[in-house]
Amino acid sequence: MYSGYFKQLEIQNIMITTAEKIQALNSLTEEINPTIIYNEGWMIRLLVIESMIEKLKIKDINFGLLASKKWSSEALIASPFIDTKENREGYTHADLIMGDFSVNYEARGEVILDENPEVLGIIEAKMGSNLSQGTSNAKDIYNQASRNVCCLSYVTKNNPICELFFVVSAPNATIKKHEIERQVKRENILEQIENRFKHSKETYKPEIKKQVEKCKLVIISYEEWIAELQNIEVQKMLGSFYNECLKYNKIKDY
């Protein structure tokens, strides 16, 4: 809701700085439950917006390039298993997707690739929770990282030059508690995606597998990301915003 409002202002050439966005969000907590604002959704949007403004390169993700692309929050991305007759699954919600695409939220809200896309990536944001460990028809064999990588690879299967990335961002404490680094290891994702295809009647086509194999996999804590920001005012404000996120989501060191 509020991200759409900010975008509309920017379309009208009323440019809102990241600092002003943070101030506006902070002011809303006087009328509504603070957890609506101080959560992983707003944390990741603010970090991405400022990273694009500063044209940062963080762990091989080039936000300078991505600044000329599109981003969207809570869009739907297609899965290879939408139409399968056995163990089907629906679309995947992307916390934040970036790259060469469009989304029509008046219709389904599905990601539609541009012609000849250069880049497509998903950032999965967490605060205290773990990556989900399966879907309703594929329990415990296909975690959230594997599902997102599979969807990215599926929709770009005919675009082999398209750069792909999947990022998990979370508090240091959450990364340690849930062993997220282990879950996002390439060998685990490769195995889970292969098992997921075996669990359906869909064919694991070579062009999908090649995309899976080349997708960049990145884990970055909010603490690391905030430290990378060059704008000191925004860095301090986002640090304070993050502390409120930790407080209201009851995140403690492990």
VOBA-1610 file (N, C-alpha, C; in pm, whole numbers, padded with zeros to 5 digits, always signed):
BEGIN
Met+00082-00120+00000Met+00000+00000+00000Met+00086+00125+00000Tyr+00170+00140+00103Tyr+00250+00261+00113Tyr+00360+00266+00008Ser+00414+00148-00032Ser+00515+00147-00137Ser+00454+00196-00267Gly+00326+00161-00294Gly+00258+00210-00413Gly+00240+00360-00409Tyr+00210+00413-00291Tyr+00195+00557-00273Tyr+00325+00629-00305Phe+00437+00578-00253Phe+00567+00639-00281Phe+00597+00635-00431Lys+00565+00523-00495Lys+00592+00511-00639Lys+00510+00614-00718Gln+00385+00633-00678Gln+00301+00730-00749Gln+00358+00870-00738Leu+00410+00906-00622Leu+00473+01038-00606Leu+00593+01052-00697Glu+00672+00944-00709Glu+00791+00951-00792Glu+00756+00957-00940Ile+00647+00891-00980Ile+00600+00901-01118Ile+00564+01046-01150Gln+00510+01118-01051Gln+00473+01258-01068Gln+00593+01352-01049Asn+00713+01294-01047Asn+00837+01370-01029Asn+00844+01441-00894Ile+00771+01389-00796Ile+00785+01437-00658Ile+00879+01338-00590Met+01008+01366-00597Met+01107+01269-00551Met+01114+01268-00398Ile+01106+01151-00344Ile+01109+01132-00199Ile+01240+01062-00165Thr+01320+01122-00078Thr+01445+01058-00039Thr+01417+00940+00053Thr+01514+00853+00067Thr+01499+00739+00158Thr+01477+00788+00300Ala+01546+00892+00339Ala+01529+00947+00474Ala+01385+00993+00496Glu+01327+01058+00395Glu+01188+01103+00407Glu+01092+00985+00412Lys+01121+00880+00338Lys+01038+00759+00345Lys+01040+00700+00486Ile+01160+00692+00543Ile+01172+00637+00679Ile+01095+00723+00778Gln+01108+00855+00766Gln+01035+00946+00855Gln+00885+00926+00843Ala+00837+00912+00718Ala+00694+00893+00696Ala+00646+00762+00758Leu+00724+00657+00741Leu+00686+00527+00798Leu+00687+00532+00951Asn+00790+00596+01008Asn+00796+00608+01153Asn+00673+00680+01208Ser+00629+00782+01137Ser+00514+00861+01185Ser+00385+00780+01185Leu+00375+00682+01099Leu+00253+00601+01090Leu+00234+00512+01212Thr+00341+00484+01286Thr+00329+00394+01401Thr+00253+00458+01516Glu+00223+00588+01505Glu+00144+00653+01609Glu-00003+00611+01601Glu-00047+00565+01481Glu-00187+00530+01461Glu-00211+00381+01439Ile-00108+00307+01401Ile-00129+00166+01370Ile-00028+00079+01444Asn-00055-00049+01446Asn+00035-00144+01512Asn+00175-00133+01451Pro+00278-00110+01531Pro+00413-00093+01476Pro+00463-00211+01393Thr+00412-00332+01418Thr+00459-00448+01342Thr+00417-00439+01195Ile+00320-00355+01162Ile+00281-00334+01022Ile+00392-00261+00947Ile+00469-00180+01021Ile+00577-00100+00961Ile+00713-00166+00986Tyr+00739-00204+01111Tyr+00871-00255+01147Tyr+00876-00406+01121Asn+00895-00440+00995Asn+00897-00581+00956Asn+00992-00601+00839Glu+01006-00726+00797Glu+01102-00759+00691Glu+01064-00697+00557Gly+00934-00679+00534Gly+00891-00620+00407Gly+00943-00479+00388Trp+00921-00396+00488Trp+00969-00258+00477Trp+01120-00248+00490Met+01177-00337+00570Met+01323-00336+00586Met+01390-00358+00450Ile+01342-00457+00375Ile+01408-00490+00249Ile+01379-00384+00143Arg+01258-00329+00142Arg+01228-00224+00044Arg+01317-00103+00064Leu+01333-00061+00188Leu+01416+00057+00215Leu+01562+00031+00179Leu+01613-00087+00212Leu+01752-00120+00178Leu+01773-00123+00027Val+01680-00181-00046Val+01693-00190-00191Val+01683-00052-00255Ile+01588+00029-00209Ile+01572+00164-00265Ile+01701+00245-00248Glu+01756+00243-00127Glu+01878+00321-00103Glu+01997+00262-00178Ser+02005+00131-00189Ser+02115+00068-00262Ser+02112+00105-00409Met+01992+00118-00466Met+01980+00162-00605Met+02020+00308-00620Ile+01979+00391-00525Ile+02016+00533-00529Ile+02168+00548-00525Glu+02232+00470-00436Glu+02378+00479-00421Glu+02454+00396-00523Lys+02379+00317-00604Lys+02440+00230-00706Lys+02547+00139-00646Leu+02510+00075-00537Leu+02603-00013-00466Leu+02618-00148-00537Lys+02728-00213-00513Lys+02748-00352-00552Lys+02773-00430-00424Ile+02678-00514-00389Ile+02683-00587-00263Ile+02683-00736-00291Lys+02792-00803-00253Lys+02804-00947-00273Lys+02768-00988-00416Asp+02821-00917-00511Asp+02806-00949-00653Asp+02668-00915-00710Ile+02584-00845-00632Ile+02455-00796-00684Ile+02474-00648-00716Asn+02459-00615-00844Asn+02488-00481-00893Asn+02363-00394-00891Phe+02347-00316-00784Phe+02230-00230-00773Phe+02239-00107-00864Gly+02359-00078-00915Gly+02372+00027-01015Gly+02300-00013-01142Leu+02321-00138-01186Leu+02249-00191-01302Leu+02099-00202-01272Leu+02066-00253-01155Leu+01926-00275-01120Leu+01847-00146-01105Ala+01917-00034-01082Ala+01850+00095-01070Ala+01779+00134-01198Ser+01824+00082-01312Ser+01761+00111-01441Ser+01653+00009-01477Lys+01631-00087-01387Lys+01533-00192-01410Lys+01410-00167-01322Lys+01320-00266-01319Lys+01200-00255-01237Lys+01215-00338-01110Trp+01139-00298-01008Trp+01129-00381-00889Trp+00984-00381-00845Ser+00945-00488-00779Ser+00808-00498-00731Ser+00804-00587-00608Ser+00709-00557-00522Ser+00696-00630-00397Ser+00569-00714-00400Glu+00580-00841-00362Glu+00467-00932-00352Glu+00404-00969-00486Ala+00482-00966-00593Ala+00433-01015-00722Ala+00432-01167-00724Leu+00364-01224-00822Leu+00357-01369-00837Leu+00447-01413-00953Ile+00522-01520-00931Ile+00606-01575-01037Ile+00565-01720-01062Ala+00559-01755-01189Ala+00507-01887-01227Ala+00602-01999-01187Ser+00543-02114-01160Ser+00615-02236-01124Ser+00600-02337-01237Pro+00694-02428-01253Pro+00678-02535-01353Pro+00563-02630-01320Phe+00511-02623-01197Phe+00417-02723-01149Phe+00274-02670-01136Ile+00246-02558-01203Ile+00112-02498-01194Ile+00007-02587-01261Asp+00042-02643-01374Asp-00056-02719-01453Asp-00037-02870-01447Thr+00059-02916-01367Thr+00082-03059-01361Thr-00038-03131-01301Lys-00063-03253-01344Lys-00177-03329-01295Lys-00147-03400-01164Glu-00022-03399-01125Glu+00016-03469-01002Glu+00101-03377-00916Asn+00059-03356-00791Asn+00134-03273-00696Asn+00159-03133-00750Arg+00052-03070-00794Arg+00064-02935-00848Arg+00089-02834-00736Glu+00131-02714-00775Glu+00144-02603-00680Glu+00110-02473-00752Gly+00076-02373-00675Gly+00037-02245-00732Gly+00156-02156-00762Tyr+00127-02031-00788Tyr+00232-01932-00811Tyr+00308-01906-00681Thr+00431-01859-00694Thr+00513-01824-00578Thr+00511-01673-00557His+00485-01632-00433His+00493-01490-00399His+00640-01451-00382Ala+00683-01350-00454Ala+00821-01300-00441Ala+00821-01180-00346Asp+00894-01191-00236Asp+00901-01077-00144Asp+00939-00950-00220Leu+01044-00960-00300Leu+01086-00847-00382Leu+01156-00903-00505Ile+01108-00865-00623Ile+01166-00914-00748Ile+01219-00794-00826Met+01333-00813-00892Met+01400-00706-00964Met+01443-00755-01101Gly+01438-00664-01200Gly+01488-00701-01332Gly+01402-00650-01445Asp+01401-00726-01554Asp+01333-00687-01677Asp+01199-00759-01687Phe+01094-00695-01638Phe+00962-00757-01635Phe+00856-00648-01616Ser+00732-00689-01623Ser+00620-00602-01587Ser+00523-00683-01503Val+00438-00612-01428Val+00336-00677-01345Val+00206-00598-01359Asn+00097-00667-01385Asn-00035-00603-01389Asn-00110-00645-01263Tyr-00109-00558-01162Tyr-00174-00592-01036Tyr-00326-00585-01045Glu-00378-00526-01151Glu-00523-00525-01169Glu-00573-00661-01217Ala-00483-00739-01273Ala-00516-00876-01312Ala-00465-00970-01205Arg-00388-01070-01240Arg-00340-01169-01145Arg-00226-01118-01058Gly-00149-01022-01113Gly-00029-00976-01043Gly+00091-01063-01073Glu+00087-01128-01192Glu+00194-01219-01231Glu+00308-01145-01301Val+00430-01188-01275Val+00549-01135-01342Val+00549-01181-01488Ile+00558-01083-01580Ile+00568-01112-01723Ile+00703-01059-01771Leu+00787-01148-01822Leu+00921-01108-01865Leu+00915-01013-01983Asp+01007-00915-01985Asp+01028-00834-02104Asp+01090-00921-02213Glu+01086-00874-02336Glu+01155-00944-02443Glu+01306-00930-02422Asn+01378-01039-02434Asn+01524-01042-02418Asn+01569-00983-02284Pro+01522-01037-02171Pro+01561-00985-02039Pro+01710-01003-02012Glu+01769-00905-01946Glu+01911-00911-01909Glu+01931-00968-01769Val+01835-00940-01679Val+01853-00979-01539Val+01717-01001-01474Leu+01713-01098-01383Leu+01593-01123-01303Leu+01638-01186-01172Gly+01587-01133-01062Gly+01627-01188-00932Gly+01521-01165-00826Ile+01525-01248-00725Ile+01432-01239-00612Ile+01511-01222-00483Ile+01463-01132-00398Ile+01519-01116-00264Ile+01414-01162-00165Glu+01447-01265-00090Glu+01359-01320+00014Glu+01399-01257+00147Ala+01305-01188+00209Ala+01333-01117+00334Ala+01272-01191+00452Lys+01351-01208+00556Lys+01303-01272+00678Lys+01334-01181+00797Met+01256-01199+00903Met+01290-01132+01028Met+01325-01239+01132Gly+01228-01316+01178Gly+01259-01421+01274Gly+01233-01561+01223Ser+01157-01572+01116Ser+01115-01704+01070Ser+01218-01771+00979Asn+01203-01901+00967Asn+01288-01982+00880Asn+01233-01977+00738Leu+01314-02020+00640Leu+01262-02045+00507Leu+01159-02156+00517Ser+01047-02142+00445Ser+00948-02249+00448Ser+01009-02376+00389Gln+00970-02489+00443Gln+01039-02615+00412Gln+00972-02701+00306Gly+00859-02657+00253Gly+00793-02735+00150Gly+00664-02670+00107Thr+00600-02727+00007Thr+00468-02683-00036Thr+00367-02789+00008Ser+00239-02758-00006Ser+00136-02850+00044Ser+00143-02987-00023Asn+00187-02990-00149Asn+00195-03118-00221Asn+00337-03170-00235Ala+00431-03104-00169Ala+00570-03151-00173Ala+00636-03116-00040Lys+00589-03179+00063Lys+00637-03146+00198Lys+00779-03195+00221Asp+00859-03106+00280Asp+00993-03142+00329Asp+01093-03181+00220Ile+01061-03154+00092Ile+01160-03188-00012Ile+01199-03068-00096Tyr+01143-02951-00064Tyr+01153-02841-00161Tyr+01136-02710-00086Asn+01246-02659-00029Asn+01232-02541+00056Asn+01214-02413-00025Gln+01198-02302+00047Gln+01164-02175-00016Gln+01274-02126-00110Ala+01399-02151-00075Ala+01509-02111-00163Ala+01502-02188-00295Ser+01486-02319-00286Ser+01478-02403-00406Ser+01359-02364-00492Arg+01246-02335-00427Arg+01126-02299-00502Arg+01145-02170-00581Asn+01205-02070-00518Asn+01229-01942-00586Asn+01328-01957-00700Val+01436-02032-00677Val+01536-02053-00783Val+01473-02128-00899Cys+01389-02227-00868Cys+01324-02304-00973Cys+01230-02216-01056Cys+01156-02129-00991Cys+01064-02039-01063Cys+01142-01943-01152Leu+01249-01883-01100Leu+01333-01793-01181Leu+01386-01866-01304Ser+01430-01989-01284Ser+01490-02067-01392Ser+01385-02109-01494Tyr+01266-02140-01445Tyr+01157-02182-01534Tyr+01112-02068-01626Val+01090-01949-01569Val+01037-01840-01651Val+01141-01785-01749Thr+01270-01811-01723Thr+01377-01763-01812Thr+01440-01875-01894Lys+01374-01989-01900Lys+01433-02106-01968Lys+01466-02080-02114Asn+01394-01986-02176Asn+01420-01952-02317Asn+01509-01828-02331Asn+01566-01785-02219Asn+01651-01664-02218Asn+01784-01697-02150Pro+01868-01778-02213Pro+01989-01829-02147Pro+02090-01721-02109Ile+02083-01601-02170Ile+02179-01497-02133Ile+02131-01414-02015Cys+02008-01437-01971Cys+01953-01358-01859Cys+02026-01395-01729Glu+02079-01295-01662Glu+02146-01315-01533Glu+02041-01338-01424Leu+02062-01440-01342Leu+01967-01473-01235Leu+02034-01462-01099Phe+01955-01418-01000Phe+02007-01419-00863Phe+01894-01444-00764Phe+01931-01508-00654Phe+01839-01528-00542Phe+01913-01489-00415Val+01852-01399-00338Val+01914-01345-00217Val+01823-01373-00098Val+01882-01415+00012Val+01811-01419+00140Val+01872-01314+00230Ser+01787-01227+00284Ser+01834-01126+00379Ser+01755-01141+00509Ala+01827-01139+00621Ala+01767-01164+00752Ala+01861-01113+00860Pro+01815-01104+00983Pro+01907-01071+01092Pro+02015-01179+01107Asn+02132-01139+01152Asn+02238-01236+01181Asn+02187-01349+01269Ala+02109-01312+01371Ala+02060-01411+01466Ala+01972-01515+01398Thr+01891-01472+01304Thr+01801-01563+01233Thr+01878-01654+01139Ile+01978-01598+01071Ile+02062-01677+00981Ile+02130-01790+01058Lys+02179-01759+01177Lys+02246-01859+01260Lys+02147-01961+01316Lys+02036-01912+01370Lys+01939-02000+01437Lys+01886-02107+01342His+01852-02064+01219His+01788-02157+01125His+01887-02218+01024Glu+02016-02192+01045Glu+02119-02248+00956Glu+02085-02221+00809Ile+02056-02096+00779Ile+02012-02060+00645Ile+02123-02079+00542Glu+02248-02061+00582Glu+02358-02084+00487Glu+02357-02228+00435Arg+02329-02322+00521Arg+02323-02462+00479Arg+02207-02482+00381Gln+02096-02418+00406Gln+01977-02437+00324Gln+01991-02376+00184Val+02080-02278+00171Val+02094-02209+00043Val+02219-02257-00032Lys+02282-02363+00017Lys+02396-02420-00056Lys+02350-02473-00191Arg+02434-02452-00292Arg+02395-02488-00428Arg+02362-02637-00441Glu+02445-02722-00378Glu+02422-02866-00393Glu+02287-02908-00335Asn+02244-02840-00227Asn+02114-02872-00167Asn+02000-02828-00258Ile+02016-02709-00318Ile+01913-02658-00408Ile+01902-02744-00533Leu+02016-02782-00590Leu+02015-02869-00708Leu+01943-03001-00679Glu+01973-03060-00564Glu+01912-03188-00527Glu+01762-03172-00504Gln+01723-03066-00435Gln+01581-03047-00404Gln+01498-03023-00530Ile+01551-02943-00622Ile+01477-02916-00746Ile+01463-03043-00829Glu+01569-03121-00835Glu+01562-03248-00909Glu+01458-03341-00846Asn+01455-03347-00713Asn+01358-03430-00643Asn+01215-03380-00665Arg+01201-03248-00673Arg+01067-03192-00694Arg+01012-03232-00830Phe+01096-03231-00932Phe+01051-03275-01064Phe+01014-03424-01062Lys+01091-03503-00989Lys+01061-03646-00979Lys+00927-03669-00909His+00889-03572-00824His+00765-03581-00746His+00644-03539-00829Ser+00666-03499-00953Ser+00558-03461-01043Ser+00576-03535-01175Lys+00490-03504-01271Lys+00504-03566-01403Lys+00565-03470-01504Glu+00616-03357-01454Glu+00682-03261-01540Glu+00825-03306-01569Thr+00876-03272-01686Thr+01013-03306-01725Thr+01110-03197-01682Tyr+01219-03237-01620Tyr+01323-03141-01580Tyr+01408-03114-01704Lys+01367-03015-01781Lys+01430-02988-01910Lys+01571-02931-01891Pro+01664-02965-01981Pro+01803-02917-01969Pro+01813-02765-01963Glu+01725-02694-02035Glu+01733-02547-02036Glu+01693-02488-01900Ile+01609-02557-01824Ile+01578-02513-01688Ile+01695-02543-01596Lys+01749-02663-01607Lys+01861-02703-01522Lys+01981-02610-01539Lys+02010-02568-01661Lys+02123-02477-01685Lys+02102-02345-01613Gln+01978-02297-01613Gln+01948-02172-01543Gln+01964-02189-01392Val+01919-02303-01340Val+01935-02332-01197Val+02082-02331-01159Glu+02164-02395-01243Glu+02307-02410-01212Glu+02382-02278-01213Lys+02333-02180-01290Lys+02407-02054-01299Lys+02352-01944-01207Cys+02237-01968-01145Cys+02176-01864-01060Cys+02267-01828-00943Lys+02293-01699-00924Lys+02372-01654-00810Lys+02293-01674-00681Leu+02359-01724-00578Leu+02298-01747-00448Leu+02370-01662-00344Val+02296-01576-00276Val+02357-01480-00185Val+02280-01478-00053Ile+02353-01475+00057Ile+02295-01451+00190Ile+02361-01328+00247Ile+02281-01233+00290Ile+02337-01112+00351Ile+02249-01071+00470Ser+02311-01047+00582Ser+02236-01002+00699Ser+02201-00855+00685Tyr+02096-00814+00754Tyr+02062-00671+00755Tyr+02176-00589+00815Glu+02244-00646+00913Glu+02356-00574+00975Glu+02465-00545+00873Glu+02501-00646+00793Glu+02603-00628+00688Glu+02558-00524+00586Trp+02432-00535+00544Trp+02380-00448+00438Trp+02378-00303+00483Ile+02328-00279+00603Ile+02325-00141+00654Ile+02465-00083+00659Ala+02563-00163+00698Ala+02702-00117+00707Ala+02759-00079+00571Glu+02704-00131+00461Glu+02752-00101+00326Glu+02704+00034+00275Leu+02601+00092+00337Leu+02544+00217+00288Leu+02643+00332+00304Gln+02649+00418+00203Gln+02743+00529+00203Gln+02683+00658+00259Asn+02551+00673+00249Asn+02483+00791+00303Asn+02470+00774+00454Ile+02549+00851+00528Ile+02557+00832+00673Ile+02424+00860+00741Glu+02352+00963+00695Glu+02222+00996+00755Glu+02126+00878+00739Val+02118+00824+00617Val+02028+00711+00592Val+02075+00587+00667Gln+02206+00567+00672Gln+02259+00453+00745Gln+02215+00456+00892Lys+02225+00573+00955Lys+02184+00587+01096Lys+02033+00566+01112Met+01956+00625+01020Met+01810+00613+01029Met+01765+00469+01006Leu+01829+00400+00911Leu+01792+00261+00886Leu+01838+00171+01001Gly+01950+00207+01063Gly+01994+00133+01182Gly+01892+00142+01293Ser+01836+00263+01312Ser+01733+00282+01415Ser+01604+00210+01377Phe+01569+00216+01248Phe+01449+00145+01199Phe+01465-00005+01223Tyr+01584-00055+01194Tyr+01612-00198+01213Tyr+01602-00237+01360Asn+01651-00153+01449Asn+01640-00182+01592Asn+01494-00194+01636Glu+01408-00111+01576Glu+01265-00121+01606Glu+01209-00253+01553Cys+01256-00294+01435Cys+01215-00424+01380Cys+01252-00538+01476Leu+01376-00533+01526Leu+01420-00636+01619Leu+01335-00636+01746Lys+01305-00518+01795Lys+01225-00506+01918Lys+01084-00561+01901Tyr+01015-00515+01796Tyr+00875-00554+01779Tyr+00857-00696+01728Asn+00964-00752+01669Asn+00957-00891+01626Asn+01026-00986+01724Lys+01069-00928+01837Lys+01126-01006+01947Lys+01244-01094+01902Ile+01335-01031+01825Ile+01453-01103+01776Ile+01566-01086+01877Lys+01624-01197+01919Lys+01736-01194+02012Lys+01854-01270+01952Asp+01973-01240+02000Asp+02092-01313+01954Asp+02083-01459+02002Tyr+02138-01547+01918Tyr+02138-01689+01951Tyr+02282-01739+01965
//
